[in-house]
Amino acid sequence: MLKQLSALSTSFGVIAVVLIQTTSAGAARWECGERSNLPIEGKNYCAAGDFRQSEINLEKVLTVLLHRHKVAYDDVTALSKAQIAFRTYRDNQCEAENKRIQDMPFHPMIVAQCKTRLTNLRIDELKRMK
């Protein structure tokens, strides 16, 4: 169980590192409210920020649910395995969906939007489990 929770934390850390690497050095200047006038770097940055926020929201819901499963069933194995499988599915699905545009400058934005969408769907699934 601790190994699985550690894997969840590790994957969250890896995601954070990848997102930081995909944002530009001057990214702090991007305002993400109105995105239509942003250059592609700004749009990529804002999409990565949306994904970061969805991951934070997912972690909050998952933490509560893991605690509830621990208290109610004294076991979080199935939920932990499901979450690891979800992340693998989400990441591979979004890469597969957008393989045709992988060399385009907006690829990071589209992949981040896909991951945000699937993460938000996962949050809804987990909330129904409460």
C-alpha positions in Angstrom: 0.0 0.0 0.0 2.8 2.4 0.9 4.5 1.5 -2.3 1.4 2.4 -4.3 0.9 5.7 -2.5 4.6 6.5 -3.1 4.1 5.8 -6.8 1.2 8.2 -6.9 3.3 10.9 -5.2 6.2 10.2 -7.6 4.0 10.4 -10.7 2.6 13.7 -9.5 6.2 15.0 -9.0 7.2 13.9 -12.5 4.1 15.7 -13.9 5.1 18.9 -12.2 8.7 18.7 -13.5 7.5 18.0 -17.1 5.0 21.0 -16.9 7.7 23.3 -15.6 10.0 22.2 -18.4 7.4 22.9 -21.0 6.7 26.5 -19.9 8.8 29.3 -21.2 11.2 31.3 -19.0 9.2 34.5 -19.4 5.9 32.7 -18.7 5.1 34.8 -15.7 4.1 37.6 -18.0 1.2 35.6 -19.5 -2.3 36.5 -18.3 -4.6 33.5 -18.8 -7.9 35.2 -18.6 -8.4 36.1 -22.3 -6.3 33.7 -24.3 -7.4 34.4 -27.9 -4.8 37.2 -28.3 -1.9 35.2 -26.7 1.0 33.9 -28.7 1.3 30.1 -28.8 3.8 30.2 -26.0 1.2 31.9 -23.8 -1.5 29.5 -24.8 0.8 26.5 -24.0 1.6 28.1 -20.7 -2.0 28.7 -19.8 -3.1 25.2 -20.8 -0.3 23.7 -18.7 -1.6 25.8 -15.8 -5.1 24.5 -16.3 -3.7 21.0 -16.2 -1.7 21.7 -13.0 -4.9 23.0 -11.3 -6.9 19.9 -12.4 -4.1 17.7 -10.9 -4.3 19.7 -7.7 -8.1 19.3 -7.6 -7.7 15.5 -8.3 -5.2 15.1 -5.5 -7.6 16.8 -3.0 -10.5 14.5 -4.0 -8.2 11.5 -4.0 -6.8 12.2 -0.6 -10.2 12.4 1.0 -11.4 9.2 -0.8 -8.2 7.3 0.1 -8.8 8.3 3.8 -12.4 7.2 3.6 -11.4 3.8 2.1 -8.8 3.3 4.7 -11.2 4.0 7.5 -14.2 2.1 6.1 -12.4 -0.9 4.5 -8.9 -0.7 6.0 -7.7 -1.0 2.4 -6.8 1.4 -0.4 -5.1 -1.1 -2.7 -7.8 -1.2 -5.4 -8.3 2.6 -5.4 -4.5 3.2 -5.6 -4.1 0.8 -8.4 -7.0 2.3 -10.2 -5.5 5.8 -9.9 -2.2 4.6 -11.2 -3.9 3.0 -14.2 -6.0 6.1 -14.8 -2.8 8.3 -15.0 -1.2 5.8 -17.4 -4.4 5.7 -19.5 -4.8 9.5 -19.5 -1.3 10.3 -20.6 -1.2 7.6 -23.3 -4.6 8.5 -24.6 -3.8 12.1 -24.9 -0.5 11.4 -26.7 -2.2 9.0 -29.0 -5.1 11.4 -29.8 -2.6 14.1 -30.8 0.2 12.1 -32.4 -0.6 13.7 -35.8 0.3 17.1 -34.5 3.3 16.2 -32.3 5.7 18.5 -34.3 3.4 21.5 -34.2 4.1 24.3 -31.8 0.6 24.0 -30.2 1.0 20.3 -29.4 1.7 20.9 -25.7 -1.5 23.0 -25.4 -3.7 20.4 -27.1 -2.2 17.5 -25.0 -2.6 19.6 -21.8 -6.2 20.3 -22.7 -6.9 16.6 -23.2 -5.3 15.7 -19.9 -7.3 18.4 -18.2 -10.5 17.1 -19.7 -9.8 13.5 -18.7 -8.6 14.5 -15.2 -11.8 16.5 -14.6 -13.8 13.5 -15.7 -11.8 11.4 -13.2 -12.6 13.9 -10.5 -16.3 13.5 -11.2 -15.9 9.7 -11.1 -14.2 9.9 -7.7 -16.7 12.3 -6.3 -19.5 9.8 -7.1 -17.6 7.2 -5.0 -17.8 9.2 -1.8 
